[in-house]
Amino acid sequence: MSRQTATALPAGTSRSVAAPTGTPSPRSDWASLLQCPGRSDYVLPPILQCQGGHLVCGNCRPRISCWPTCLDPLGSIRNLAMEKVADSVLFPCRYASYGCGAALPHTEKADHEELCACRPSCCPCPGASCKWRGSLDAVMPHLRHQHDSITALQGEDIVFLATDINLPGAVDWVMMQSCFGVHFMLVLEKQEKYVGHQQFFAVVQLIGTRRQAENFAYRLELSGPRRRLTWEAAPRSAHEGLATAIMNSDCLVFDTRAAQLFEENGNLGINITISMC
């Protein structure tokens, strides 16, 4: 199979801000009684109360020094009656305003929200200048309109050509790859993770949920005269982002000396193969 080649210039495009879309789904009267004063969610077991009867969830208790409602000092009084109420209530997903209509027991709420297809995503482009946030369905339209300089190719097996890799300082190269009916983003990032030691980090993320990402694998390969450097892994979800992968070196990592073994005239070609598990 012949490979297509995408040429990526160092990233640096203007970015815009978009507000979340959609309208909240209705909440039951019982669920509305269990609003947590410490965060924009619900009081879920274990449920604690102050001497005045005000409620707060167990997740918020370690983060507050007094009760948000009445400013009473913290205690450890459990409200077992409200915990029984919570056990009988179906709670809306926290991403109802983004279009999710699910109503779930509190024991299933956190797991659902971790994988919810309506969970908003930040802009997957590297860098902190783009503050856009929206649904996964809106990511590709955002990239096409606000980051139209990103090269996009179709196919399972392509070549990503990063140009001018010897530019000083922190630089990002980005491209999109579409196959199997979904979209992937490859990011090659050069940064000085350790003082005086510049490194390259290459990682692929799926514009989709973590559960969808588990259905795919990617392979990155640098090749040169009698040399080959490869990395295989599952793609990151757009919900996870790339910062953790780069921080933990959970991606293809090589330093500038290694890059010189594979570059040609300051350009670096990376073979990318996407496969279904």
DALIN-V577209 format. One record per residue. BURIAL is b if it has 9 or more other ideal C-beta (glycine too) atoms within 8 Angstrom, else e. Layout:
burial:BURIAL
burial:BURIAL
This chain:
burial:e
burial:e
burial:b
burial:b
burial:b
burial:b
burial:e
burial:b
burial:e
burial:b
burial:b
burial:e
burial:b
burial:e
burial:b
burial:e
burial:e
burial:e
burial:e
burial:b
burial:e
burial:b
burial:e
burial:e
burial:b
burial:e
burial:e
burial:b
burial:e
burial:b
burial:b
burial:e
burial:e
burial:b
burial:e
burial:b
burial:b
burial:b
burial:e
burial:e
burial:e
burial:b
burial:b
burial:b
burial:e
burial:e
burial:b
burial:b
burial:b
burial:b
burial:e
burial:e
burial:e
burial:b
burial:b
burial:b
burial:b
burial:b
burial:e
burial:b
burial:b
burial:e
burial:e
burial:b
burial:e
burial:e
burial:b
burial:e
burial:e
burial:e
burial:e
burial:b
burial:e
burial:b
burial:b
burial:e
burial:e
burial:b
burial:b
burial:e
burial:e
burial:b
burial:b
burial:e
burial:b
burial:b
burial:b
burial:e
burial:b
burial:e
burial:b
burial:b
burial:b
burial:e
burial:b
burial:b
burial:e
burial:b
burial:b
burial:b
burial:e
burial:e
burial:b
burial:b
burial:b
burial:b
burial:e
burial:e
burial:b
burial:e
burial:e
burial:b
burial:b
burial:e
burial:b
burial:b
burial:e
burial:b
burial:b
burial:b
burial:b
burial:e
burial:b
burial:b
burial:b
burial:e
burial:e
burial:e
burial:e
burial:b
burial:e
burial:b
burial:b
burial:b
burial:b
burial:b
burial:e
burial:b
burial:b
burial:b
burial:e
burial:b
burial:b
burial:e
burial:e
burial:b
burial:b
burial:e
burial:e
burial:b
burial:e
burial:b
burial:b
burial:e
burial:b
burial:b
burial:b
burial:b
burial:b
burial:b
burial:b
burial:b
burial:b
burial:b
burial:b
burial:e
burial:e
burial:e
burial:e
burial:e
burial:b
burial:b
burial:b
burial:b
burial:b
burial:b
burial:b
burial:b
burial:b
burial:e
burial:e
burial:b
burial:b
burial:b
burial:b
burial:b
burial:b
burial:b
burial:b
burial:b
burial:b
burial:b
burial:e
burial:e
burial:e
burial:e
burial:e
burial:e
burial:b
burial:b
burial:b
burial:b
burial:b
burial:b
burial:b
burial:b
burial:b
burial:b
burial:b
burial:b
burial:e
burial:b
burial:b
burial:e
burial:e
burial:b
burial:b
burial:b
burial:b
burial:b
burial:b
burial:b
burial:e
burial:e
burial:e
burial:e
burial:b
burial:e
burial:b
burial:b
burial:b
burial:e
burial:b
burial:b
burial:b
burial:b
burial:b
burial:b
burial:e
burial:b
burial:b
burial:b
burial:e
burial:b
burial:b
burial:b
burial:e
burial:e
burial:e
burial:e
burial:b
burial:b
burial:e
burial:b
burial:b
burial:b
burial:e
burial:b
burial:b
burial:e
burial:e
burial:b
burial:b
burial:e
burial:e
burial:e
burial:b
burial:b
burial:b
burial:b
burial:b
burial:b
burial:b
burial:b
burial:b
burial:e
burial:e
